[in-house]
Amino acid sequence: MALQEYSAYKIIDEDTSIMKDNQTTHIHLGLPKTGTTTLQSQLFSNHSQIHYFGKFGEGERLSAARKILNNLRHSVVKCKSGDFLKESIQKQISYAVENNLTPVLSHEGLAKPAPVRKEKQARFLLQNLGACKAILCVREPVSFTKSLYTQRLKSFHKERVGSTPEWIQTLGRPPRYFDINEWLNSVWHSSHLLQNIISYADTAQTYAGVFGKENVKVLTFEQFVRFPDMFITELCNYMEIDAAEGCHLIHKKRANERITTGYVDRIKAIEKSHIKTIWYRKSSRKKKLKILNPENFTGERFEPQIAPEWLEKIHKIRMEQNRHLVSEWGLPLDDYGYRLS
């Protein structure tokens, strides 16, 4: 997939922008499976120098975030503010400015759309929030694909993603074990979601074209895992907030649920039995969550195996993406196992 090229935009409209000249909103383009929930729940929503909009926000802040995200979903095509500049949003931004806090908007969905839509999102944010900086955390694509698959397998049996007609049609009804290659065959061409996400250099380039390259920070999930204090310090310094407080907050993070071989074997056992399948499907959603709660199962960590043909498809995208991040953003991807050749 070719890298996208975009020219820089100078489109800040003084009539619609509600930010002061000396204030900047940080937009966290939270790719899934890159520590997004940890950053949202531990750092952004708790740091004393941040005024946070997004998941784990509270009260009017959460309401304001929903207004922003709803406008991005529905009004971004024409980049019109519409109902965006409602009193609740103005109130929240004004509060941040008056109290010398850094406004932060974080949402996983911002990095998922196709490149053209990402560009329109970026323009919309710049038009309506004034000065913006973007934060993008990337993850090695093969590792990311495996992690996203296991998340989708869990979600399918929690009847979230799996309850959509498309998933029911292609993968059947839970309980149903589908391996990573079957899942890739289902999602690769139907939504292009996976390609859009692992085209992370395109995302960085898109936002650089709108915000300016100096206003886009790219970090790696692998650094976050191996050297969390280094990662948080670099992130906090970029945001010009206290890094020591950030490191303290991040070490309170919760461990994610891990899928084990025991969890997968349980799904297969229920699916294999007609009686157990009927019992499972007739159970309440609450009971289903207990039946297939990943925390209840022991065994080795489940490691899905991607077929060579799918590895090749992923490889074609990641090579150009990785080289671009190295050349344009100077990321030490070699140190973290990203393939460059």
C-alpha positions in Angstrom: 0.0 0.0 0.0 1.6 3.2 -1.1 2.3 6.0 1.3 -0.1 8.9 1.1 1.1 12.4 0.2 -0.6 15.4 1.6 0.2 19.1 1.5 0.1 21.2 4.6 -3.1 23.1 5.4 -3.4 26.6 6.9 -7.0 26.5 7.8 -7.4 27.7 11.4 -10.5 29.8 11.3 -10.4 32.4 14.0 -14.2 32.6 14.0 -14.6 28.9 14.9 -11.5 28.2 16.9 -12.1 28.4 20.7 -8.5 27.8 21.8 -6.2 30.6 22.9 -3.0 31.2 21.0 -0.9 29.9 23.8 -2.8 26.6 24.3 -2.6 23.3 22.5 -4.9 20.3 22.4 -3.1 17.0 22.2 -4.9 14.4 20.1 -4.0 10.9 21.0 -4.6 8.7 18.0 -5.0 5.5 20.0 -4.3 2.6 17.9 -5.8 -0.6 19.4 -3.4 -2.9 21.3 -0.8 -0.3 21.8 -1.4 0.5 25.5 -4.2 2.9 24.7 -6.4 1.8 27.6 -3.5 2.1 30.0 -2.7 5.6 28.9 -6.3 6.6 29.0 -7.2 5.1 32.4 -3.9 5.8 34.2 -2.2 8.8 32.7 -4.5 11.0 30.8 -7.5 10.8 33.2 -5.4 11.2 36.3 -2.5 13.6 35.6 -2.9 16.8 37.5 -1.8 18.9 34.5 -4.2 17.3 32.0 -7.9 18.2 31.2 -8.9 14.9 29.6 -11.6 14.1 27.0 -12.4 10.5 26.2 -12.9 7.1 27.6 -12.6 7.1 31.4 -13.5 10.8 31.4 -16.2 11.9 33.8 -19.4 14.1 33.7 -19.3 17.0 31.4 -15.8 16.1 30.1 -17.1 12.8 28.9 -20.2 14.5 27.4 -17.9 17.0 25.6 -15.8 14.2 24.2 -18.8 12.4 22.9 -19.9 15.6 21.1 -16.5 15.9 19.4 -16.4 12.2 18.4 -20.0 12.3 17.1 -19.2 15.2 14.9 -16.1 13.4 13.6 -18.2 10.4 12.7 -21.1 12.3 11.1 -19.9 15.8 10.0 -16.3 15.2 9.0 -17.1 14.6 5.3 -17.9 18.3 4.8 -15.7 19.5 7.7 -18.5 21.6 9.1 -18.6 22.5 12.8 -22.4 22.0 13.0 -23.3 21.5 16.6 -19.6 21.0 17.5 -19.2 24.3 19.3 -21.8 23.7 21.9 -21.7 25.4 25.3 -20.5 22.2 27.0 -17.4 22.0 24.8 -16.6 25.7 25.1 -16.9 25.4 28.8 -14.5 22.6 29.1 -11.9 24.1 26.8 -12.2 27.4 28.6 -11.7 25.7 31.9 -8.5 24.1 30.6 -7.1 27.4 29.4 -8.0 29.3 32.6 -6.4 26.7 34.8 -3.3 26.2 32.6 -4.2 22.6 31.9 -3.4 20.6 28.8 -6.5 19.5 26.9 -6.2 15.9 25.7 -8.5 14.0 23.4 -7.9 10.3 23.1 -9.9 7.8 21.1 -9.0 4.5 19.3 -11.2 5.2 16.4 -9.2 8.2 15.2 -6.6 6.0 13.6 -8.8 3.4 12.0 -10.5 5.1 9.0 -9.1 5.2 5.4 -6.4 7.9 4.7 -8.8 10.4 3.1 -11.1 10.3 6.1 -8.2 10.6 8.5 -7.2 13.8 6.7 -10.7 15.2 7.0 -10.7 14.3 10.7 -7.4 16.1 11.2 -8.7 19.2 9.4 -11.9 19.2 11.4 -10.0 19.0 14.7 -7.7 21.8 13.7 -10.5 24.0 12.5 -12.5 23.6 15.8 -9.8 23.2 18.4 -7.2 25.6 17.1 -3.6 24.5 17.7 -3.3 20.7 17.9 -0.6 18.2 18.4 -0.9 14.5 17.5 0.4 11.5 19.4 0.6 8.1 17.6 1.9 4.9 19.2 2.7 2.2 16.7 3.2 -1.6 17.1 5.1 -4.1 15.0 2.4 -5.3 12.5 2.7 -9.1 13.0 2.6 -8.8 16.8 -0.2 -6.3 16.5 -2.3 -8.6 14.1 -2.0 -11.5 16.6 -3.0 -9.3 19.5 -5.9 -7.8 17.7 -7.1 -11.3 16.7 -7.1 -12.5 20.2 -9.0 -9.4 21.3 -11.6 -10.0 18.6 -11.9 -13.7 19.6 -12.7 -12.5 23.2 -15.1 -9.8 21.9 -16.9 -12.3 19.7 -17.7 -14.4 22.7 -18.7 -11.4 24.7 -21.1 -10.7 21.9 -19.9 -7.3 21.1 -18.1 -7.4 17.8 -19.5 -10.9 17.2 -23.1 -9.7 17.4 -22.8 -7.7 14.2 -24.6 -9.2 11.1 -21.3 -9.3 9.1 -19.5 -11.4 11.7 -22.5 -13.7 12.2 -22.7 -14.2 8.5 -19.0 -15.0 7.9 -18.0 -16.7 11.2 -21.3 -18.0 12.6 -22.7 -17.6 16.0 -20.8 -18.1 19.3 -19.6 -20.4 20.6 -17.3 -20.7 17.6 -13.5 -21.0 17.4 -12.0 -19.4 14.3 -8.2 -19.4 13.9 -6.3 -16.3 12.9 -6.2 -17.1 9.2 -9.9 -17.6 9.0 -10.3 -14.3 10.8 -7.9 -12.6 8.4 -9.8 -14.0 5.4 -13.0 -12.5 6.9 -11.7 -9.0 7.7 -8.9 -8.2 5.2 -11.1 -7.3 2.2 -14.4 -6.6 3.9 -13.5 -3.5 5.9 -9.8 -2.8 5.2 -9.6 -2.0 8.9 -6.4 -3.9 9.5 -4.7 -2.4 6.5 -5.7 1.1 7.6 -4.3 0.5 11.1 -0.9 -1.0 10.1 -0.5 1.8 7.6 0.7 3.9 10.6 3.2 5.9 8.6 0.4 7.0 6.4 -1.5 8.1 9.5 1.5 10.1 10.8 2.0 11.6 7.3 -1.6 12.6 7.1 -1.6 14.4 10.5 1.8 16.0 9.7 0.3 17.4 6.5 -2.5 19.1 8.5 -0.9 19.9 11.9 2.7 20.3 10.7 5.4 17.6 11.1 6.8 19.2 14.3 3.3 18.6 15.8 3.2 14.9 15.4 4.9 12.6 17.9 5.4 8.9 17.0 6.3 6.4 19.7 6.5 2.6 19.7 4.5 0.2 21.9 7.6 -2.0 22.2 9.4 0.9 24.0 6.4 1.2 26.3 6.6 -2.5 27.2 10.4 -2.7 27.7 11.2 0.7 29.0 7.9 2.2 30.4 9.6 5.1 32.3 11.6 6.1 29.1 8.4 6.0 27.1 6.3 8.0 29.6 9.1 10.5 30.1 9.4 11.1 26.3 5.6 11.4 26.0 5.2 13.8 29.0 8.1 16.0 27.8 6.5 16.3 24.4 3.2 17.3 26.1 5.1 19.6 28.5 3.7 18.0 31.6 5.4 16.6 34.7 7.1 13.3 33.7 7.8 12.1 37.3 4.0 12.2 38.0 3.4 10.5 34.7 5.8 7.6 35.6 4.2 7.3 39.0 0.7 7.0 37.6 1.6 4.5 34.8 3.0 2.0 37.3 -0.4 1.6 38.7 -1.6 0.1 35.5 -3.7 -3.1 35.4 -2.6 -6.3 33.7 -4.6 -7.1 30.6 -6.5 -10.4 30.3 -4.4 -13.0 28.6 -5.8 -15.7 26.4 -4.4 -19.1 27.3 -4.6 -22.5 25.6 -7.1 -23.5 28.2 -9.5 -20.7 27.2 -9.3 -21.8 23.5 -9.7 -25.4 24.4 -12.9 -24.5 26.4 -14.4 -22.8 23.3 -13.6 -25.8 21.2 -15.1 -28.2 23.7 -18.4 -26.3 23.9 -18.6 -25.9 20.1 -18.0 -29.6 19.6 -20.9 -30.6 21.8 -24.4 -29.9 20.5 -25.9 -29.9 24.0 -23.3 -27.6 25.4 -23.7 -25.2 22.4 -27.5 -25.0 23.1 -26.9 -24.5 26.8 -24.3 -21.7 26.1 -26.6 -19.9 23.6 -29.6 -20.0 26.0 -27.5 -18.6 28.9 -27.8 -15.0 29.8 -25.0 -12.7 28.6 -23.8 -12.4 32.2 -23.5 -16.1 32.5 -21.7 -16.4 29.2 -19.1 -14.0 30.4 -18.5 -16.2 33.4 -18.4 -19.3 31.3 -15.7 -17.9 29.1 -13.9 -15.5 31.4 -10.2 -15.6 30.3 -9.1 -15.2 33.9 -10.7 -18.6 34.8 -8.3 -20.6 32.5 -4.8 -21.7 33.0 -2.3 -23.1 30.5 0.4 -21.6 28.3 -0.2 -18.2 26.6 -2.1 -18.8 23.4 0.1 -18.0 20.3 -1.8 -17.9 17.0 0.1 -18.9 13.9 -0.3 -16.8 10.8 0.0 -18.6 7.5 2.8 -17.6 5.1 0.5 -16.0 2.6 -0.9 -13.7 5.2 2.5 -12.9 6.5 3.5 -11.9 3.0 0.5 -9.5 2.6 1.3 -7.9 6.0 5.0 -7.7 5.0 4.2 -5.8 1.8 2.5 -3.0 3.8 4.9 -2.8 6.7 8.1 -2.6 4.8 7.4 0.8 3.3 5.6 2.0 6.4 8.6 1.1 8.6 11.2 2.7 6.3 9.2 5.9 6.2 9.0 6.1 10.0 12.8 5.6 10.2 13.7 8.1 7.6 11.1 10.8 8.5 10.7 10.4 12.3 14.0 8.8 13.1 12.5 5.9 15.1 14.9 3.1 16.1 12.6 0.4 14.8 15.5 -2.0 14.3 16.0 -2.1 18.0 12.4 -3.3 18.5 12.2 -6.0 15.9 10.5 -4.1 13.0 11.5 -5.5 9.6 13.1 -2.9 7.3 14.1 -5.3 4.4 
